[in-house]
Amino acid sequence: MSRHRKTAAAAGSAVLALALAACGGSDAEGSGSEQSLESMKPVTLSFNESVAPGSGMATALNEFLDTVTEKSGGKITFEKFYSSSLLAPTETLTGVSDGVGSISQVTPAFFQEKLPVTAWLARAAPALEPGFPLTTIQGPLAGSDFALGSEELTREYADNNVVILRSYTSGYGNAICTKRIETLADAKGVRIRVAGEPFASEAKAIGMEPVVIPGTEMFEALQRGVVDCVTAADGGEIYSTFGLTEVGKYLVPIQFSPTTFISFMMNKDQWDELPEAGQKIILETWADYEVKRLRETLTGFGRFLDDAEEKRIEFTDPREINVKLAAHQKAAVADLATSAPPGVADPEGVLKAYLDKLAEYLPVAQGLVKGGAAPPGIELKAAYRTAIDQVDFDGLHEAYVKMYTSHAG
């Protein structure tokens, strides 16, 4: 029986059909086991996440996993590994592919050879509209919509024996530093931790010296003086939960590109062994999770601001740096089609499809942020406090459900 026919009546089931189609392409119709949820043997799936266990993002994930366990009648449980304690950030894709971990957050920047198309498209991140918290609404909606419908990405994931469960896009980055940085002269020669490309190229464009370091080693690198600054996707509470506010005394709102296509991926063999009802339980609540995650993330920015004020961390005004960086980013996106990896038959078409998705969701995101968005500069200090009250979370939930449902047919 067609899974799409079985799920056409309800939005939650429609979400399932979307995810199945996206995870396995044409093979997804038969990916689930035919056994019932009642007859399946209980399974424990190992879930590896990079965020710290006490963070707001971990809170949202805990609620999601607990809901899956409850809805499955205890048949699907999870062993949680926060702070990348099961798989290091540079091991996540291979670890999930080999079954060492069942599910993990995967950052494409660390796997450019295995995920060349994803890593290439991630370099189009500067096309996202700057503004806090606007980017963190536009990016995930557009990125998930695109990834779930892209033949190129679906094929790439299957080649690595993984399926994608959801895709995330951070806001524009910033840096926490041990020295005051506001001008290009200040930035020259400063060593900054980055996760890989395109951030390394962006750091070089403003005179900094990039050092590629996994997230789990950020604190030690900053504490020991291996680097003078650390940049991380979203920043904010991440800086607090990783202890970086104990060392860094300056929040420098440099406009580093968002990190796109950060994905939760699952071992394809383990996914295929789950009954369709089990797959549905895992997938149908993603819209709820996305909203909870953003709410917790924005709440976390407020907690970071409290931490920063307590530790007297100063926000600097690097507008001169951001002007030069924005020009570099614009040129990089304009030239992106010429650097597509082998196997992309129509680079211009694939890139245009992604950029069109960003354009499609920009007015949606703008309509969900009351009072406008703060640019990625000194204005972030005030925005960190007020962002939680600016977002229409009910409208955001509706947007996610609509996006998922659009893939169900």
Summary of the structure (lengths in Angstrom):
residues: 409
radius of gyration: 20.5
end to end distance: 14.7
largest distance: 66.2
contacts: 1469
relative contact order: 0.18
helix: 54%
strand: 15%
